[in-house]
Amino acid sequence: MITLSDALAQYPQTLKPLPAETCPLEQALSRVLAQPVASKIDLPLFTQSAVDGYALRAADAQKTLKLTGEVPAGSPSSHALSAGTAMRILTGGALPEGADTVARQEIVERSGETIRLTKPVNVGADTRYRGEELKQGEAIAETGQRLHSGLLAALAMAGVFKISVRRRPRIALLVTGDEIARIGSPLKPGQVYDANGPLMHGWLHERGYRADIQYVPDRPEAVEQALKQALDSSDLVISSGGVSVGDRDYLPQLAPKLGVQKIFWNVAQKPGKPLWYGVRNGAAFMGLPGNPGAVLIGLAVHVSAVLGVLEGHSTPQPEWRAGILEKEVKADAHRDRLVRMTLRYEESGCVHLKSLPRQDSHMLSNLASAGALVWLPVKNGDYAAGETVRWLTI
């Protein structure tokens, strides 16, 4: 049995990032950059007004100035600014030739076609200079960054319309077990409604991944055929059920038969101990236990790490954060616990975590309230209220 920390360390050692491909910017949300990106233009592209006001020369700020034109955003001035004159200018309007400052309208008194300032202004007041944010060719984003909406906007503003990203992983989901009844199907004696299919598919969809899902009965030939088909067409295969030591847990024997190299089987974590991980020709197989609480752990902790490696993320491991326990929590002397908790933010930003009831691996109802998955390493004795622990969002 391998420790949780050692299991997480295996993923970057056994997998490599997928090939790069060129992607239009509008299709790149949540993709990971395969190359650094530089600005195609100066930002701002031209010197412009930061406010609605009047373009003028700072040397003329104490004079009564004649208005000689208007510069709206999107339209450059038709003529240069002469000494002793000003132009009406709107936010984003290009500063006319001859002007060196902007007087915001709040400090200007206008009478017909003349203005007078009620306060002095210095050269460059309320002015955005060409290239003050970025020069053409200056870096915006680095290899390994995941593209969120803000970064997409920054790239678009910088004239970047195509980028090099890692190919999205092709993912196959296998839900095994004769006891599983699909949504909408009548329950037969001894069956349970399927939670793992919606959990795995929904978890991946929330993060921008697509996955094909297949339900597999507990017959060796059916499991072998489904696994082979999935391995042949996918970069990552995730299964639920069939990886422990029961009479119908066929995957640990069938995966090596199909050429999957076993990296580890069983992780010292609770829940989710009987986790099987292996690789074949650069593809990963993650065999998760059948209980849905254990599947949740597998997704949030292990699958997220595998996906991070496959997509070449600069920090592929799950994003663990620090929080404080509100109440005492039971520890385990042999396995790391992964506990579903509520989280509460103080005004200071400090996160407080409180354990929820119904933590057993077959239980999911507390996900209606859970906001955090908390990692409690092996420990003799309990975790006390006020202790700092690591958590991630679920």
Phi, psi and omega in degrees: 000137184256149177287161179298316179299317180292325177297314179297328180288340182287330187297311178290343179276340186246353181232156176235156178299148177290163180299159178271156175212156178275135186226134172298143185303321184291350178250013191259003181303130179074001175283165182247131183293135176262347178217153175294157182236133178244157179291138178276344185219168169289144174234121350299161182284337178211159178290133191213168178278141177268353184216170166280125183184222185221129176276135182201183173260132182302330180294339181261009191297337182264006182258163167278125189246141178272134177278131184239006179167184181220141180236094175283163175297136178093354180228117179291158177296143181277346180207163182284158179272128179267160176301139178081010179233169178215164175229139171294133181221141180254162182306127182089353178290143181290129180297125182292153177302136181098338177273147178229007180199169177230134173257117181295149190296339180292340181249022183237134171255125183249137176226103183062242182254024175230155177226159173217137182276140177267350177220152179287157174228152177258164176303132177087002180299135178049039181238134174258121184270147178305129176074010183290333177273306180216143171267153175305130181092354180280143185292141174248313185223153185250160175304136178094355177279140174272136187274111173260177186297322179295319179291323175300318180296318180297320179293319179298317180295332181272009176080018180264118185242346175224141183221161176264120181231163174287142176300140177296135178297138171275123189238133175241138179244131177240120175254113184257158174124125176292341183280354185271124174253125182290159182304130179091348180274146176290143179282129171269162178305130179089355181267161175228153177291144181288121172252331186293322178299304177300325181294309182294313182295315181293319180299316179291317181298320178302332183259011173090010181261151172253147180209141173269139183240138180225138177261130190236125178286164182279066173230132185305317182293325179289318179295316180297315181296316181295318180293317179300314180299318180293316180297323183290338187241008188226159171266337179214125175247128178239125178242158172235131180086161173077022182239012179263218185241020179285168182298334181249020175268088190271339189298320180300333178270324185282326182299310177297327178299329180269010175094010179276125177278119180288127176263314173202159176217120183087124180240138181284069179223158182218116001276178174098024182301310185281070179255130183247126181229133177207173182227151175212116177052043178085350178265155183248142171241122180242105179267107182267153175298172184273337180289133187296329176297324177287326177297318178303315178299315180301319180291306188294326185259309189269310181297321178299323178291320178297314179298322178299320178291313182300327181267003176069029179294140183295332175230082188288341182291155176305150183274090179280136179239170182259140176211171184244132179288133177279327181224164177299142179229138181292135176259172176237135184278354185235332182226144173296136176265144174237109195244132176281130184220159168278156175232144180225129180265130170280166178300331179287348183098351179294138182259128176251136186241137181226125183294145179258156173285176176060061181265356184299155188295341179269002186252140177228353190299335181285357176293344175295336182244340186288136174238351185218146170249119189254131180267115178246098181300161178311135183200139171273116186101164185273164173275128186273155173301137181095350178286147177271131181226170179261144179213160173223160182285138175239000000 
